[in-house]
Amino acid sequence: MKDSTKKKIRHFVVIVVGCIAAYIVFNVKGGGIEESLAGAALGVVLVALSFWWSWPTDDEMEEKNPGYKQRKKDELVSRWEEPKPEPLSPELTELAEKIRKKLK
């Protein structure tokens, strides 16, 4: 997916969630603690969404930091290609079996 499409989707989600949150907060009845909690929740949601709104896309990060996309791709690949642990030596295997038997 292109970054411009990602940004449009991000903005759409932010606007929709913000409108839903504002609608819920302004329709809370009863006052008191419920209204205060709803207002606080709206504030938290809007702050988080404002950070997400302004978060740079991969293309923008590539402009600022050349090689960003390749590093990101390399990190994703390296997570999946973790080295497999070497088998234990026979002495350690024997010791582990003795400990396992004692624990039972």
N, CA, C and O atoms as a GROMACS GRO file, in nm:
protein
  416
    1MET      N    1   0.085  -0.118   0.000
    1MET     CA    2   0.000   0.000   0.000
    1MET      C    3   0.090   0.124   0.000
    1MET      O    4   0.189   0.129   0.073
    2LYS      N    5   0.055   0.222  -0.080
    2LYS     CA    6   0.135   0.344  -0.090
    2LYS      C    7   0.117   0.426   0.038
    2LYS      O    8   0.015   0.418   0.106
    3ASP      N    9   0.220   0.506   0.068
    3ASP     CA   10   0.215   0.587   0.189
    3ASP      C   11   0.105   0.691   0.184
    3ASP      O   12   0.046   0.722   0.288
    4SER      N   13   0.075   0.747   0.065
    4SER     CA   14  -0.031   0.848   0.057
    4SER      C   15  -0.165   0.784   0.093
    4SER      O   16  -0.249   0.848   0.157
    5THR      N   17  -0.186   0.660   0.052
    5THR     CA   18  -0.309   0.590   0.088
    5THR      C   19  -0.312   0.562   0.237
    5THR      O   20  -0.417   0.576   0.301
    6LYS      N   21  -0.198   0.522   0.292
    6LYS     CA   22  -0.191   0.498   0.437
    6LYS      C   23  -0.226   0.625   0.514
    6LYS      O   24  -0.298   0.621   0.613
    7LYS      N   25  -0.174   0.737   0.466
    7LYS     CA   26  -0.199   0.863   0.535
    7LYS      C   27  -0.347   0.902   0.526
    7LYS      O   28  -0.404   0.952   0.623
    8LYS      N   29  -0.409   0.879   0.410
    8LYS     CA   30  -0.552   0.909   0.396
    8LYS      C   31  -0.635   0.820   0.489
    8LYS      O   32  -0.729   0.867   0.553
    9ILE      N   33  -0.600   0.693   0.495
    9ILE     CA   34  -0.672   0.601   0.585
    9ILE      C   35  -0.653   0.644   0.729
    9ILE      O   36  -0.748   0.644   0.807
   10ARG      N   37  -0.530   0.682   0.765
   10ARG     CA   38  -0.501   0.726   0.901
   10ARG      C   39  -0.585   0.848   0.937
   10ARG      O   40  -0.644   0.854   1.045
   11HIS      N   41  -0.591   0.946   0.847
   11HIS     CA   42  -0.669   1.067   0.874
   11HIS      C   43  -0.817   1.035   0.885
   11HIS      O   44  -0.885   1.089   0.972
   12PHE      N   45  -0.867   0.948   0.800
   12PHE     CA   46  -1.008   0.908   0.807
   12PHE      C   47  -1.039   0.843   0.942
   12PHE      O   48  -1.139   0.875   1.005
   13VAL      N   49  -0.953   0.751   0.985
   13VAL     CA   50  -0.974   0.682   1.113
   13VAL      C   51  -0.971   0.782   1.228
   13VAL      O   52  -1.054   0.775   1.319
   14VAL      N   53  -0.876   0.874   1.226
   14VAL     CA   54  -0.866   0.974   1.333
   14VAL      C   55  -0.992   1.058   1.340
   14VAL      O   56  -1.045   1.082   1.448
   15ILE      N   57  -1.041   1.103   1.226
   15ILE     CA   58  -1.161   1.187   1.224
   15ILE      C   59  -1.282   1.110   1.273
   15ILE      O   60  -1.360   1.161   1.354
   16VAL      N   61  -1.300   0.987   1.226
   16VAL     CA   62  -1.417   0.907   1.266
   16VAL      C   63  -1.413   0.876   1.415
   16VAL      O   64  -1.513   0.893   1.484
   17VAL      N   65  -1.298   0.831   1.465
   17VAL     CA   66  -1.288   0.798   1.608
   17VAL      C   67  -1.305   0.922   1.693
   17VAL      O   68  -1.371   0.918   1.797
   18GLY      N   69  -1.249   1.034   1.650
   18GLY     CA   70  -1.267   1.158   1.724
   18GLY      C   71  -1.412   1.201   1.730
   18GLY      O   72  -1.460   1.245   1.835
   19CYS      N   73  -1.484   1.190   1.619
   19CYS     CA   74  -1.627   1.226   1.617
   19CYS      C   75  -1.709   1.133   1.706
   19CYS      O   76  -1.796   1.179   1.779
   20ILE      N   77  -1.681   1.004   1.700
   20ILE     CA   78  -1.754   0.909   1.785
   20ILE      C   79  -1.726   0.937   1.932
   20ILE      O   80  -1.818   0.936   2.014
   21ALA      N   81  -1.599   0.962   1.966
   21ALA     CA   82  -1.565   0.991   2.105
   21ALA      C   83  -1.632   1.119   2.153
   21ALA      O   84  -1.684   1.124   2.264
   22ALA      N   85  -1.631   1.223   2.070
   22ALA     CA   86  -1.696   1.348   2.108
   22ALA      C   87  -1.846   1.329   2.125
   22ALA      O   88  -1.905   1.382   2.219
   23TYR      N   89  -1.908   1.255   2.036
   23TYR     CA   90  -2.052   1.228   2.045
   23TYR      C   91  -2.085   1.156   2.176
   23TYR      O   92  -2.181   1.191   2.244
   24ILE      N   93  -2.005   1.057   2.211
   24ILE     CA   94  -2.030   0.982   2.334
   24ILE      C   95  -2.013   1.072   2.456
   24ILE      O   96  -2.096   1.069   2.547
   25VAL      N   97  -1.907   1.153   2.456
   25VAL     CA   98  -1.881   1.239   2.573
   25VAL      C   99  -1.993   1.341   2.590
   25VAL      O  100  -2.039   1.364   2.702
   26PHE      N  101  -2.038   1.401   2.482
   26PHE     CA  102  -2.139   1.504   2.495
   26PHE      C  103  -2.278   1.448   2.521
   26PHE      O  104  -2.369   1.523   2.556
   27ASN      N  105  -2.297   1.318   2.506
   27ASN     CA  106  -2.426   1.257   2.536
   27ASN      C  107  -2.427   1.184   2.669
   27ASN      O  108  -2.526   1.119   2.703
   28VAL      N  109  -2.318   1.193   2.746
   28VAL     CA  110  -2.316   1.133   2.879
   28VAL      C  111  -2.405   1.216   2.969
   28VAL      O  112  -2.388   1.338   2.981
   29LYS      N  113  -2.497   1.149   3.032
   29LYS     CA  114  -2.588   1.221   3.121
   29LYS      C  115  -2.559   1.178   3.264
   29LYS      O  116  -2.505   1.070   3.288
   30GLY      N  117  -2.596   1.260   3.355
   30GLY     CA  118  -2.579   1.225   3.495
   30GLY      C  119  -2.477   1.312   3.565
   30GLY      O  120  -2.478   1.323   3.688
   31GLY      N  121  -2.389   1.373   3.490
   31GLY     CA  122  -2.291   1.461   3.550
   31GLY      C  123  -2.199   1.386   3.644
   31GLY      O  124  -2.192   1.263   3.642
   32GLY      N  125  -2.132   1.459   3.726
   32GLY     CA  126  -2.046   1.398   3.825
   32GLY      C  127  -1.928   1.324   3.765
   32GLY      O  128  -1.866   1.368   3.668
   33ILE      N  129  -1.899   1.211   3.826
   33ILE     CA  130  -1.780   1.135   3.790
   33ILE      C  131  -1.788   1.078   3.648
   33ILE      O  132  -1.686   1.069   3.579
   34GLU      N  133  -1.908   1.039   3.604
   34GLU     CA  134  -1.920   0.982   3.469
   34GLU      C  135  -1.878   1.082   3.363
   34GLU      O  136  -1.806   1.049   3.270
   35GLU      N  137  -1.925   1.204   3.379
   35GLU     CA  138  -1.893   1.308   3.282
   35GLU      C  139  -1.744   1.342   3.285
   35GLU      O  140  -1.682   1.365   3.181
   36SER      N  141  -1.687   1.346   3.404
   36SER     CA  142  -1.544   1.375   3.417
   36SER      C  143  -1.459   1.266   3.353
   36SER      O  144  -1.363   1.294   3.282
   37LEU      N  145  -1.496   1.140   3.378
   37LEU     CA  146  -1.421   1.029   3.319
   37LEU      C  147  -1.434   1.027   3.168
   37LEU      O  148  -1.338   0.998   3.097
   38ALA      N  149  -1.553   1.058   3.118
   38ALA     CA  150  -1.574   1.061   2.974
   38ALA      C  151  -1.490   1.172   2.911
   38ALA      O  152  -1.431   1.153   2.804
   39GLY      N  153  -1.484   1.287   2.976
   39GLY     CA  154  -1.402   1.397   2.925
   39GLY      C  155  -1.254   1.363   2.926
   39GLY      O  156  -1.181   1.395   2.832
   40ALA      N  157  -1.209   1.297   3.034
   40ALA     CA  158  -1.069   1.256   3.042
   40ALA      C  159  -1.036   1.154   2.934
   40ALA      O  160  -0.930   1.160   2.871
   41ALA      N  161  -1.128   1.060   2.913
   41ALA     CA  162  -1.106   0.959   2.809
   41ALA      C  163  -1.100   1.024   2.671
   41ALA      O  164  -1.017   0.987   2.588
   42LEU      N  165  -1.186   1.122   2.648
   42LEU     CA  166  -1.183   1.193   2.520
   42LEU      C  167  -1.049   1.264   2.502
   42LEU      O  168  -0.992   1.261   2.393
   43GLY      N  169  -1.001   1.326   2.607
   43GLY     CA  170  -0.871   1.393   2.600
   43GLY      C  171  -0.758   1.297   2.566
   43GLY      O  172  -0.674   1.327   2.482
   44VAL      N  173  -0.757   1.182   2.632
   44VAL     CA  174  -0.653   1.082   2.606
   44VAL      C  175  -0.661   1.033   2.462
   44VAL      O  176  -0.559   1.021   2.394
   45VAL      N  177  -0.783   1.005   2.416
   45VAL     CA  178  -0.801   0.956   2.279
   45VAL      C  179  -0.755   1.061   2.178
   45VAL      O  180  -0.686   1.029   2.082
   46LEU      N  181  -0.793   1.184   2.199
   46LEU     CA  182  -0.757   1.289   2.104
   46LEU      C  183  -0.607   1.317   2.102
   46LEU      O  184  -0.550   1.345   1.996
   47VAL      N  185  -0.541   1.310   2.218
   47VAL     CA  186  -0.396   1.329   2.222
   47VAL      C  187  -0.326   1.215   2.146
   47VAL      O  188  -0.236   1.239   2.066
   48ALA      N  189  -0.370   1.091   2.172
   48ALA     CA  190  -0.310   0.977   2.102
   48ALA      C  191  -0.333   0.987   1.952
   48ALA      O  192  -0.243   0.962   1.872
   49LEU      N  193  -0.454   1.025   1.914
   49LEU     CA  194  -0.485   1.036   1.771
   49LEU      C  195  -0.408   1.151   1.706
   49LEU      O  196  -0.371   1.141   1.589
   50SER      N  197  -0.384   1.259   1.779
   50SER     CA  198  -0.309   1.370   1.720
   50SER      C  199  -0.164   1.330   1.696
   50SER      O  200  -0.104   1.372   1.596
   51PHE      N  201  -0.106   1.249   1.786
   51PHE     CA  202   0.029   1.198   1.760
   51PHE      C  203   0.030   1.108   1.638
   51PHE      O  204   0.119   1.116   1.554
   52TRP      N  205  -0.071   1.022   1.628
   52TRP     CA  206  -0.078   0.928   1.516
   52TRP      C  207  -0.098   1.004   1.385
   52TRP      O  208  -0.042   0.967   1.282
   53TRP      N  209  -0.178   1.111   1.390
   53TRP     CA  210  -0.205   1.194   1.271
   53TRP      C  211  -0.075   1.250   1.215
   53TRP      O  212  -0.052   1.248   1.094
   54SER      N  213   0.010   1.300   1.303
   54SER     CA  214   0.132   1.368   1.258
   54SER      C  215   0.251   1.273   1.244
   54SER      O  216   0.359   1.317   1.204
   55TRP      N  217   0.234   1.145   1.276
   55TRP     CA  218   0.344   1.050   1.266
   55TRP      C  219   0.386   1.037   1.120
   55TRP      O  220   0.300   1.018   1.034
   56PRO      N  221   0.515   1.048   1.090
   56PRO     CA  222   0.558   1.044   0.950
   56PRO      C  223   0.540   0.905   0.888
   56PRO      O  224   0.553   0.803   0.956
   57THR      N  225   0.510   0.904   0.760
   57THR     CA  226   0.499   0.778   0.687
   57THR      C  227   0.640   0.730   0.650
   57THR      O  228   0.738   0.802   0.671
   58ASP      N  229   0.648   0.610   0.596
   58ASP     CA  230   0.779   0.556   0.558
   58ASP      C  231   0.847   0.642   0.451
   58ASP      O  232   0.969   0.660   0.455
   59ASP      N  233   0.769   0.694   0.358
   59ASP     CA  234   0.828   0.779   0.253
   59ASP      C  235   0.886   0.907   0.313
   59ASP      O  236   0.994   0.951   0.273
   60GLU      N  237   0.814   0.967   0.408
   60GLU     CA  238   0.864   1.089   0.472
   60GLU      C  239   0.990   1.059   0.554
   60GLU      O  240   1.083   1.139   0.557
   61MET      N  241   0.992   0.943   0.620
   61MET     CA  242   1.110   0.906   0.697
   61MET      C  243   1.229   0.879   0.604
   61MET      O  244   1.343   0.909   0.638
   62GLU      N  245   1.201   0.822   0.487
   62GLU     CA  246   1.307   0.795   0.389
   62GLU      C  247   1.369   0.926   0.341
   62GLU      O  248   1.490   0.933   0.318
   63GLU      N  249   1.287   1.032   0.325
   63GLU     CA  250   1.340   1.162   0.283
   63GLU      C  251   1.433   1.219   0.389
   63GLU      O  252   1.537   1.275   0.357
   64LYS      N  253   1.394   1.204   0.517
   64LYS     CA  254   1.476   1.259   0.626
   64LYS      C  255   1.598   1.172   0.654
   64LYS      O  256   1.707   1.224   0.679
   65ASN      N  257   1.582   1.040   0.649
   65ASN     CA  258   1.689   0.946   0.681
   65ASN      C  259   1.706   0.849   0.565
   65ASN      O  260   1.638   0.746   0.560
   66PRO      N  261   1.795   0.878   0.472
   66PRO     CA  262   1.813   0.785   0.359
   66PRO      C  263   1.851   0.645   0.409
   66PRO      O  264   1.934   0.630   0.498
   67GLY      N  265   1.789   0.545   0.350
   67GLY     CA  266   1.815   0.407   0.390
   67GLY      C  267   1.720   0.356   0.496
   67GLY      O  268   1.733   0.242   0.542
   68TYR      N  269   1.623   0.438   0.538
   68TYR     CA  270   1.530   0.400   0.645
   68TYR      C  271   1.448   0.276   0.607
   68TYR      O  272   1.434   0.184   0.686
   69LYS      N  273   1.395   0.276   0.484
   69LYS     CA  274   1.310   0.164   0.443
   69LYS      C  275   1.388   0.033   0.440
   69LYS      O  276   1.337  -0.071   0.480
   70GLN      N  277   1.511   0.039   0.392
   70GLN     CA  278   1.592  -0.083   0.385
   70GLN      C  279   1.626  -0.133   0.525
   70GLN      O  280   1.622  -0.254   0.550
   71ARG      N  281   1.660  -0.041   0.617
   71ARG     CA  282   1.690  -0.082   0.755
   71ARG      C  283   1.567  -0.144   0.819
   71ARG      O  284   1.577  -0.244   0.889
   72LYS      N  285   1.451  -0.084   0.794
   72LYS     CA  286   1.328  -0.137   0.850
   72LYS      C  287   1.301  -0.277   0.795
   72LYS      O  288   1.262  -0.367   0.869
   73LYS      N  289   1.322  -0.294   0.665
   73LYS     CA  290   1.301  -0.424   0.602
   73LYS      C  291   1.400  -0.526   0.659
   73LYS      O  292   1.363  -0.641   0.685
   74ASP      N  293   1.526  -0.485   0.678
   74ASP     CA  294   1.628  -0.575   0.732
   74ASP      C  295   1.594  -0.617   0.874
   74ASP      O  296   1.616  -0.732   0.912
   75GLU      N  297   1.541  -0.524   0.955
   75GLU     CA  298   1.503  -0.557   1.092
   75GLU      C  299   1.391  -0.660   1.094
   75GLU      O  300   1.393  -0.752   1.175
   76LEU      N  301   1.294  -0.644   1.005
   76LEU     CA  302   1.184  -0.739   1.000
   76LEU      C  303   1.234  -0.877   0.961
   76LEU      O  304   1.189  -0.978   1.017
   77VAL      N  305   1.324  -0.883   0.867
   77VAL     CA  306   1.378  -1.013   0.823
   77VAL      C  307   1.462  -1.074   0.934
   77VAL      O  308   1.454  -1.195   0.957
   78SER      N  309   1.543  -0.994   1.002
   78SER     CA  310   1.632  -1.049   1.105
   78SER      C  311   1.554  -1.106   1.222
   78SER      O  312   1.603  -1.198   1.288
   79ARG      N  313   1.437  -1.055   1.251
   79ARG     CA  314   1.358  -1.110   1.362
   79ARG      C  315   1.316  -1.254   1.333
   79ARG      O  316   1.309  -1.336   1.424
   80TRP      N  317   1.288  -1.284   1.208
   80TRP     CA  318   1.240  -1.418   1.174
   80TRP      C  319   1.354  -1.516   1.156
   80TRP      O  320   1.333  -1.637   1.164
   81GLU      N  321   1.472  -1.468   1.132
   81GLU     CA  322   1.585  -1.556   1.108
   81GLU      C  323   1.675  -1.565   1.230
   81GLU      O  324   1.797  -1.549   1.218
   82GLU      N  325   1.618  -1.588   1.346
   82GLU     CA  326   1.698  -1.600   1.466
   82GLU      C  327   1.775  -1.732   1.462
   82GLU      O  328   1.723  -1.832   1.414
   83PRO      N  329   1.897  -1.731   1.512
   83PRO     CA  330   1.975  -1.855   1.509
   83PRO      C  331   1.913  -1.958   1.604
   83PRO      O  332   1.864  -1.926   1.711
   84LYS      N  333   1.918  -2.082   1.560
   84LYS     CA  334   1.865  -2.190   1.644
   84LYS      C  335   1.969  -2.225   1.749
   84LYS      O  336   2.089  -2.228   1.719
   85PRO      N  337   1.925  -2.253   1.871
   85PRO     CA  338   2.022  -2.285   1.976
   85PRO      C  339   2.090  -2.420   1.947
   85PRO      O  340   2.030  -2.512   1.891
   86GLU      N  341   2.216  -2.427   1.986
   86GLU     CA  342   2.290  -2.551   1.967
   86GLU      C  343   2.244  -2.653   2.071
   86GLU      O  344   2.207  -2.615   2.182
   87PRO      N  345   2.247  -2.780   2.037
   87PRO     CA  346   2.208  -2.881   2.135
   87PRO      C  347   2.307  -2.884   2.251
   87PRO      O  348   2.424  -2.851   2.235
   88LEU      N  349   2.257  -2.925   2.367
   88LEU     CA  350   2.342  -2.930   2.486
   88LEU      C  351   2.444  -3.042   2.472
   88LEU      O  352   2.424  -3.141   2.402
   89SER      N  353   2.553  -3.023   2.542
   89SER     CA  354   2.654  -3.129   2.543
   89SER      C  355   2.598  -3.248   2.622
   89SER      O  356   2.506  -3.231   2.700
   90PRO      N  357   2.653  -3.367   2.602
   90PRO     CA  358   2.601  -3.485   2.673
   90PRO      C  359   2.607  -3.469   2.825
   90PRO      O  360   2.519  -3.517   2.896
   91GLU      N  361   2.711  -3.402   2.876
   91GLU     CA  362   2.723  -3.383   3.021
   91GLU      C  363   2.609  -3.296   3.073
   91GLU      O  364   2.548  -3.326   3.176
   92LEU      N  365   2.580  -3.188   3.001
   92LEU     CA  366   2.472  -3.100   3.044
   92LEU      C  367   2.336  -3.168   3.032
   92LEU      O  368   2.249  -3.148   3.117
   93THR      N  369   2.317  -3.248   2.928
   93THR     CA  370   2.192  -3.321   2.913
   93THR      C  371   2.172  -3.417   3.029
   93THR      O  372   2.062  -3.427   3.084
   94GLU      N  373   2.279  -3.486   3.067
   94GLU     CA  374   2.272  -3.581   3.179
   94GLU      C  375   2.242  -3.506   3.309
   94GLU      O  376   2.160  -3.552   3.389
   95LEU      N  377   2.307  -3.394   3.330
   95LEU     CA  378   2.283  -3.313   3.450
   95LEU      C  379   2.140  -3.263   3.454
   95LEU      O  380   2.077  -3.263   3.560
   96ALA      N  381   2.087  -3.219   3.340
   96ALA     CA  382   1.948  -3.171   3.334
   96ALA      C  383   1.851  -3.282   3.367
   96ALA      O  384   1.751  -3.259   3.435
   97GLU      N  385   1.877  -3.403   3.319
   97GLU     CA  386   1.789  -3.517   3.350
   97GLU      C  387   1.793  -3.550   3.498
   97GLU      O  388   1.689  -3.581   3.556
   98LYS      N  389   1.911  -3.543   3.561
   98LYS     CA  390   1.922  -3.570   3.705
   98LYS      C  391   1.842  -3.466   3.785
   98LYS      O  392   1.771  -3.501   3.879
   99ILE      N  393   1.854  -3.341   3.746
   99ILE     CA  394   1.781  -3.234   3.816
   99ILE      C  395   1.632  -3.252   3.797
   99ILE      O  396   1.555  -3.235   3.891
  100ARG      N  397   1.589  -3.287   3.676
  100ARG     CA  398   1.447  -3.309   3.648
  100ARG      C  399   1.392  -3.423   3.734
  100ARG      O  400   1.281  -3.414   3.785
  101LYS      N  401   1.470  -3.532   3.750
  101LYS     CA  402   1.427  -3.646   3.832
  101LYS      C  403   1.415  -3.605   3.979
  101LYS      O  404   1.322  -3.646   4.047
  102LYS      N  405   1.511  -3.524   4.027
  102LYS     CA  406   1.507  -3.481   4.167
  102LYS      C  407   1.387  -3.389   4.193
  102LYS      O  408   1.328  -3.393   4.301
  103LEU      N  409   1.352  -3.308   4.095
  103LEU     CA  410   1.239  -3.217   4.113
  103LEU      C  411   1.106  -3.291   4.114
  103LEU      O  412   1.010  -3.243   4.174
  104LYS      N  413   1.100  -3.407   4.049
  104LYS     CA  414   0.976  -3.486   4.049
  104LYS      C  415   0.964  -3.551   4.182
  104LYS      O  416   0.867  -3.623   4.206
   0.00000   0.00000   0.00000
